Amino acid sequence: MRRAYSVETVRAAEAALMKRVPEGALMQRAAAGLAAACGDLLRRTGRVYGSRVLLLVGGGDNGGDALYAGARLARRGAGVRALLVSPDRAHTGGLAAFLAAGGRVADGPDGLGGLDLVVDGITGIGGRGGLREDALALLRAVTRSHGRTPVIAVDLPSGVEADSGEVHGEAVRADATVTFGTYKPGHLIDPAAEHAGALRLVDIGLGPELPEPPDLEALQYADVAALLPVPGAESDKYSRGVVGVVAGSERYPGAAVLAVSGALHGGAGAVRYVGPGADAVIARFPETLVHAGPPSKAGRVQAWVIGPGLGDGRWAEEAVADVLGADVPVLVDADGLRLLDPETVRTRTAATVLTPHAGEAAALLGVAREEVEAGRLAAVRELAARYRATVLLKGSTTLVAEARDTPVRVNPTGTGWLATAGSGDVLSGLTGSLLAAGLAPRDAASVGAYLHGLAARHGSDGAPVSAQDVANGIPAAWRDVRAG
């Protein structure tokens, strides 16, 4: 599991560790890891000896890490130059070591010649509010001349927010980011994560100083495999979980088919469908149990999914109210999010999972969509707290948050292939099947998002993908996870 901590927590952990190790030891550990990562990247296209490396150096420890790493590369025969954003604020010890190793300070961004690697050490995890004008001017000049040169960021791409994943204005776009001690939220959450490239974590001994729980966590294969509900020899369709699906309308019958498809491919023992799309559902999935409604009369279920393609008529409003009155977990998506009563959600005794995209989240919060997209972490936390629910905020990095104080989960399997009509309907059915199987709401949402992303990759195989392709890819994703 990838775990991420806030800047404040990291700083406190570093301070505690520095009391137990020699002065400068943490920076030397960081520099050694950074230099090794730079060397690995250089060797992919050539070699370290004779390579041409440019350091973009800001003030403080981030610039010091870059300078000490540059010194190590210089001693290995690389030609290393440094552009100092603020020469009077450059790390004294790092600059001295760099010059002693044969590194050179460049007069400016012009006349640098060809480069094999740029190391971004302008700002680190302490940067706030975007890049200052002097740093921005330097970055623009280097980007104009060397825009295709690989970039490695030190700890975090300069210009992105470590704690929130927000990006204010222009920021470095790295091919790889080398971070120290632990991941930070900005490494995992878009839009900042888009700037980070491949992540490499360098162990500097910080682990024992970091508290529980982390601020964020991202499940990996083994974590998801441990949560997958696998039937035993004595399982029946009821013990595997019966999920009820209320979706579709005369205008959007396909939403019903896709939500049911996600539930069936997700391992539900049985699916009960209620809604106007019964004929379309039965034609595609004859094993589905259909009922005219209302949902409360459809028979026993372990969880409900409501909302995809539901429309906004009187029947839809009554169905949402009926389902929210049930004493089983309920997942609300799409049109259901517009029709729910907030106070009813807040006072439910059974679990509620809300699955909005950015536009729907903005409507629930009463803010502009752009505000949600720019601050996804704050938005998902606010939604969970306001509605006292588990919230799955869909997007390039899907986030899952609870009302209680548990780490926000970040899904690492998202892909642009999921940006297709009906994909969210499949996710709703899939996650509902996991709720019906008995997974806790946070686990069901996290595992559902993880499998959903993998399924899109299977369904696309590098080609355009439909929502039904995503649903069909779920069993292969399931097998991948179990195989590790």
N, C-alpha and C positions, 0 to 999 in steps of 0.2 A: 504494500500500500504506500502510495506517495502521500506524505504528510507535509502540510505547509503551516507556517507560523507567521504572526504579525511582526512588523519591524520592532515594536516595543519588546515583545517577548524574545526575539533574537538578540537584541541589544543586552537585555538582562542576562541571558544565558552566556553571551560572550564575556560580559563583565565578570560573571562568576567563574568561568573557566580561566580567564586571564590571571586570576589570583593564584591559580595552582600551577601555572606553566611559566617558563622564562619569558621575559619581556620580548615582544616581537615574534614569539613562536607561532601565533595564529596567522599572522600575515605571511610568514615564511611557508607555512603549510598551504595557505591559499595560493600563494604565488607558484609553489611547486606543482600543484594540481592544474593551475591555469596554464603554465608553461607546457605541461605534458599534453593537455588538450590541444594547444596550439601546434605542438609538434605532430600530433596525430593527424590533424587536418592538413598540415603542410606536406606530410608524407603521402597523402592520397594523390596529390598532383605532382609531386616531385620529391624534395628532401628538405631537411631543416638547414643543412650546411649550404650557404650561398643564397638562401631565400631572402626575400625583401619584406620586412614587416614594419608596419606603421602603428604606433601607439597614439591613441587620442586620450590625453591625460588631463583629468580634472584635479581639483584639490582634494585633500583628505585621503582616507584609507583606500577608497576605490582606485584612485590614481596610483597610490602606493603599491597596491597589488599588481597593477599593470606594469609599473616600472620594475619591480623585483622580478616579475615574470619575463620582462624584456631583457633584463640582465642575464637571466638563465639562457634565453635563446641566443643572445649575443655570444655567450661563452661556448655555445654549440656551433658557432660559425655563421649564424644568421646576421644579415645586415639590418639592424634595428634602429629606427629613428622615432623620435617622440615629438608630437605637437602638444605643447602645453597651453591649455585654455587660459590659465592664470599663472604665469611663471612664479609670481611671488607667493603663491599658495601651494605650489607643488610639494609633495611629500619629501621632506629633507633627506631622510635615510634612503628612501627608494631611488631618488634622483642621483644621490652619490654612488649607490651601488650600480646603477644603470651606466653612468658615465665611466666608472672604473672598469666595467666589463667591456667597454668599447662601444656602447650605445652613443648615439648622437642626438642632440636636440635640433630639430628643424626650425628654420627661421619663420616659415609660414607654409600654407598648403600648396603653394605653387612650386613647380619644378621638382616634384618628388619622383618623377619617373615611374616605371612599372612597379607594381606591388603584388605580392602573393597573399598577403593577409593584413587585415586591419583589426586592431584590438580596441574595442570601445571601453575605455575606462574614464568616461567623462563624469557621470554621476552613478551612484550606487543605490542601495535600498533606501537611503535617506532623502533622495530627490523628491521634491514636491512641486506641483503646479507647472510642470513642463520645463523645457530647457530655457535657460537665460539667453539673451541675445548674443553674447560673445560665443557661447557654446554652439548655438544654432547656426551662426555664421560660419564657424569652423566646420561643422558637420555638413552644411550645404556645399561648401567649397570642395571638401573631400569627396562627397557623393557625386558631384558633377564630373570630377576627373576620374574617379575610381569606383563608379557605381556598381560594377560587376565583380569587384574584388570581394572574396569571402570575408565576412565580419564575425568575430567572436566577441560577445558582450561579457563584461566582467560583473558577475553577480546578477545583474539585471540590465536589459537594454536601457540606455539613457533616455529619459523623457517619459517613461511609463511609471505608474504608481504601484509601488510594491504591495501595499495593503489592499487596494481595491480593484486592481486590474484596469483602472481608467487610464486613458491617454489624452493629454491636453496638448493639442497642437502637434507639431512634427516630433517624431521620435526615431531613434535608431531602429532599423530592421535588421536583426542579426540572423545569420545562418545557424548559429549555435550560441547558447548561453551557458557559461560555467558558473555555477552557484556554490556557495560554501555553507557547510553545516546542516542546512535544511532548505527545503523549497519555501518560497514565499507565495502568497496568494496570486500576485501578478504573473507568476510563471504559468499558472494553470487556468486563469480566467481571461477570456477575451474582453476587450480588444487587445490588452497587453500581451496575452499569450501568443497572438499572431506575430508579434514582434520578436519573440524569444527564439524561434527556431528549435533545433534539437537541444534538449536539456541534458546537462551533465552535472551530477552532484559530487562535490569533493568533500570527503570526510575530514573535518578538522578537529574531531573530538568533542563536538558540541552536544551529541546525543544525550548523555547523562544529565545535562543541565536543562534540557527542554521539558516543560511540564506536560501533563495530560489534562484534558485532551488537546489536540492541535486545533487550529482555527479552521482548517480545511483538510479534506482528505480525498484522494482519488483512488478508487478501487482498481486493482490489477487482476489478472486472470485467476490467481489462486484465491483471492478474496471472493470473487464472484462464484467460483466453483464451490466454495464452502457454503454459499448461501442457496445454491440451486436446489429446488425441491425435487427430489428423485423418488419415484414410487417404489414401495417395497413389494414383496411377494404377496402380501395380504391386502394391498391397496385396492379400493374400488373407486368408481367415479366420484362418489361423494367425499371420500377421504382425500382424493387428489384435488378437490375443489371445484365447486360449481359457481360460475360467474354469470351474473345477469348483465345483459347489455341492452341499454335503451338508447337507440341511435337511429339516424336516418329519417327521412321524410319523403313525401312525394317528389319534392324537388331534388333531394340528395339521397336516393336509395343506396348509392355506392358507399356512403359513409357507414351504413349498417353492415354491408358485406365486409368492408375492410376492418372494422372494429371486431367483428366476429372472427374474421380470419386471424387477426393478431392474437385473440384469446385462445383459439384452437391450436394454432401453431406454438403458442406459449405454454402448452401443457395442461390446460384446464381439463378436468375430468369430464365436464359437460358445460355447455353454454345454453343459457335460457335467453331467448331474444324477445323483446317487447317493442313494438313500434310498427310504423306503416310499411316497413321494408321487408315484411315476412316472406313474401313470394320471392324476392330477389335473393334473400338469405338462404332459403330452402333450396332454391335452384342451384346454388353454388355449394352449400354445405348441408346436405340432407340430414346429418346427424344433429343439427341444432334443434333445440326444443323451443317452439314458438308459442306465444300467447298474445291475445288481443289487448291485454292490459285491464286495469292499471298494474304497474309493476308489483305492488304489494300482494296481488292475487295470482302472480305467475308461478309460485312455488318456491321451494327452499333454495336459497343461494348463500354462499359464504362471502360474497362481495358484489357490489354493483358498479358498473361503468355507465355513465350517462353524459350525453351532450353532443357527440360528433354528428354533424349534419341534422340536428334536431329541429332547426327552424325556431320560430318565435310565436307560434300560435298558442291558443288556449290549452290544447292537449299537451304541448311541450312544457308549458308553465306548470300544469298540474302534475306531470310526470316527474319533473325536477323536485317539486315539493314532496311528492310521495316517496321518492327514493331517499331524499335527505331525512325523512322520518324513520327510515329503517335502522335497526340496531346492529348492522354489519358495516364493515368498511365500505366507503363510497369514493369512487374516483370521478371527478367532474372535469370535463374538457369542453372546449369549443363553445357551442351555443349554450351549453349548460352553465358556463361561467357568467354569461350575461343574465341568466334567468334566476340564479340562486339568490337567496336572501342572506345577507352577511350574518345577521344575528342568529339565524337558524344554524349556519355552519359553525359559528363560535360556540354554540351551546350543545352541539351534538356530543353524545357520550362515546359513540364509536368513532373510529378514525375517519378523517376526510383527507383526500389527496386532490389537490388542484394542479392542473397541468397547462398553464397558459404559455403562449408565445409572448414575445415582447409587447405586441400591440394589445393583447388581452390583459397582460399584466399592467400595462399603463392605464387601461380602463378601470381595472379593479382598484388601482391606487389613486386614480384621479390626476395623473400627470401625463406629460407628453411621452410618446413612444421613444423619442430620442434620449430622454432622461433615463429610461430603463436600459436602453442599449449601451449607454455610456457608463452606467453604474449598475451592472447586473448583480453584483454581490449585495449591495445595499438594497436593491429592489427585492430580491428573493427573501432576504432576512425580514424586511418590512412586511411583505405579504404573509409570511408564515406567522409573524407575531400578531398582525392585525386580524387575521382570520382564524388563528389558533388551529392551523392545519399544517400538514406536510405539503410543501409546494415544490413542484418540478417545473422550473423555468426553462423552457425549450430554447435552443439556440446552438450556435457553433460549439460552445462549451455549455452543455446543459448542467444546471445547478439544482441540487436538492437540499432543501432546508426544512427544519422543524421549528415549531413554536418554542420548544424547550431548548436548553443550552447544550446542543450537540454540534459537532463540526459540520459545516456545510460540505456536502459531497459534490465533487466536480467529475463529470463523466469524460473520460479520455478518448472515447471511441467515435466521437462525432465526425461527420464527413459531409461535405457539400452535396453528396448524392441524396441526402435526406431532405433537401429543399425541393420537395415535389408534392403535388397535391395528394392528400390522403395519407401521407406518411404518419402524421400525428394521430390519425384514427387507429392505425395499426399499433402505435405505441400505447394508446389507451387500452386497447384490448389485451395486449401483452402484459402490461402492468397490472391490469385487473385480474388476469389469471394468476399472477404471482400473489396478489393480495388474497385471492380465494384459496390458494394453497397454504396460506398461513404465514407468509412472510410479514414482518413488521412493515408499516407504511414506508419508512425511510429506506429499508432494504429492498422492498418491492420496486420502488421508484428508481433506485440506483441500479439494480440488476436489470430492470426493464430498459432503462436508457442505454446501458452497456451492451446488452444483446441487440437492441435496436440498431446501434451504430455498426456493430459487427455484421449484422444481417444485411445492411445496405451495401457493405463491401462485398459480401458474398453475392448478393443479387446483381450488383453492377459489374463486377469483374472488370472494372476500368471502363465500362460503357454506361450510357444513360440508364437510369433505373426508375421503375414505377413503384407506387406504393405496394402493389401486389407482389412485385419482385422482392421488396423488403420483407413482407410477411413470409414469402416462400424461403427466404434466407435464414429465418429464425432457427429452424432445426440444425442447420449447419453451424450457425454461431454457437448454439448450445453444445454441439459436439466439440467444437474448438475449445470452448472454455473447460469442458470436462477433461479434455486431453491435455490441457495445459499449454 
